[in-house]
Amino acid sequence: MNRYAGSSALRIVATCLLTVAISASLLVSQADSQATPANPSATPAPSSSGSTPSSKTSTASSGAPTAQDIASAKASGKVWVNTETGVYHKGGRWYGKTKKGKFMTETEAKAAGYKSAKRD
């Protein structure tokens, strides 16, 4: 019997355990980042002029868009551009969810050089 026959099975098990540990760590860090704002002092102070602040549907690079912002942008046919990766999303998992991004029309995204996500 080959003395190395069991080592490949051991490698597979170790890889699976490592993958599970990394996935769990990412989930915990994602939950932590959603629970606490990244920069609480970055929220603007209320204006005394009585005007409402501009909507986050045009840009959300300073903070995550609200569920209402996402629904409004999706209803108006806008895409979510991840400004860090240069990829835009028409919907799906990352629509309005990346750390840095903004809403714009697909035509504007293409004109600015952003590429469509391969999977949504």
Buried (B, 14 or more C-beta within 10 A) or exposed (E): EEEEEEEEEEEEEEEEEEEEEEEEEEEEEEEEEEEEEEEEEEEEEEEEEEEEEEBBBEBBEEBBBBEEBBEBBBEEEBBBBBBEBEBBBBEEEBBBBBEEBBBBBBEBBBEEEBEEBEEB
